[in-house]
Amino acid sequence: MNRLFALVAALVLGLSGLQAHAASDHGTLQEAEAMVKKAVMYYQKNGKDKALAEISKNPGPFVDRDLYVTVYDMKANCLAHINPKMVGKNMMDLRDPTGKYHIKERMEQAAVKDNGWQDFQFFNPQTKKVEPKQMYWEKHDNMVFAAGAYKPQ
């Protein structure tokens, strides 16, 4: 009887966790990091051209609620983004509303290490507001794959 109760309790807790995740409008830091790792694995398996095309699709496999992957080369040229107007542009001088050169900062970090986190302000395509964001990034083949989660307000 105790085993049956424990099993039922575990199922109820598990299902409530799934419902909470499904109801959330915002991605988490863990989901942002996992999405970057998924994009890197896709790139390694399918090659640069196919990966960059898939990462840029919206909707697509690398977009989930307010999470999406971007890819830049080490000179801050945008290679993949959900906004097609960004692709092909050099973003080194892009600043957030506080004046922070967040792409430049990411490229400087990627020059000395393989992954990391950064904080900045950015436009949230879901809420249509500028919000604090935490970005996870990884460097592979002289490209920087990144995804960020907006901080709860």
N, C-alpha and C positions, 0 to 999 in steps of 0.2 A: 504494500500500500504506500509506504514511504517513497519507493522508487517511482511509482505512478505519479504521486504528487510532485516529486522533483521534476519529472519529465514534463508534466503539464505546466508547471511554473516556468521552466526553461523555455518552453514554446511560447508562452504568453509574453515573457520578457523579450524574446527574440523578435516576435512579431511587432511588439510595440516599438522596438528600436527601428525596424524597417519602416513603420509608419512615420516615425519622427523624421527619419532621413528623407522619405518621399515628400513630406510636407515642407521641408526646408527649402527656402528660396535661394539660399546662399551656400556656396561650396566652402569646404573647410581647408585649413592648411594641409592636412593630411591628404585630402583629395587633390589639391593642387600639386603636391609633390608626386603623388601617384600618377597624375596625368602627364607630368613631364617625363617620368620614367617610361610610361606607356608610349609616348611619342618617340623617345630615343630608341626604344626596342623596335618600334615600327620602322624607323629610319634605318636601323642596322639590318633589318630583315628585307626591306623593300627598296632601299636606295634613296638617294637624295631627291630626285625629281618627283617620284611618287609620294614620298613622305611630305614634302613641302606642299604639294597640291592638296593632299588629304588634310593636313593641319590647317590650311587656309579655308576649308569648306565651312560654311555656316548656313544651316545646321550641318554638323559633321561629327565624326568620331572623336574629335578633340575639343568639343564644346559641350559643356554641361552647366546649365543655369548661368551663373556669372563667372564660371571658370572657362578659360580658353588658353591654348598654347600659342606662343609667339616664338619665332626663330630669327636671330640676327647673326650676321657674320661678325668677326672680331673688329671690324671697322664701323660697326653699328648700322650696316645696311640691312633693312628689313627684308627677310627672305620668305617669311610666312606670317600671316595675320588674318584674323576674321574680317577685318576691314580692308578690302582690296585696294583702297586708296593709299594704304600705308606700304604695301609691298613694292619693293624697288627703291624706296626712299632711304636716304641716310638720316638716322634719327639721333645722331650724337648730340645735337644741340637742343633736343626736346627737353623742356622743363615741366615739372609739375606745378600746380598753382602756388606752391611755397617758394618756387625758384630753384628747386633741386633738379640737377641734371641726372635723372635716374637711369637713363640708358647709358650715358657716359660712365656713371658709377658702376653699373653692372659690367661693362666692358673692362673697366680697370680691375675689378675683382676677378673677372674671368682670366685676365692676363697672369694672375699669380696663384689661382687655385681652380679646382675643377667644379665646385658647386658652392651654393650659399643661399642666403636669404637677404632680402633688403626691404626696407620700409619706404613708402612714398604715398602721395595722394594721386588718385587717378579717377577718370570718368567711369562710372559703373553703367554698362549698357542696359542693365535691367532696371535700375532705379532712376536713371538719367540724371544722377547727381555725382559730384566729385566726392569721393570717400577715401578714408585711409585704406591702404592696400599693403599686403605683405606678399612679396614675390619670391618663389623658389626658382632657382635656375641651375642648369648643368651645362658644362661645356663638352662638346663632342666634335671631333674633326674640324676644329676652328669655327664652330658655330655654337651659339648659346640658345638653348631651348629653355623656355620659361613659362610659368603659369602662376597666377597669384589669386589669393583669396581676399575679399574685402572684409575688413574688421567689423564685427557687430557694432551697431550704433545704439 
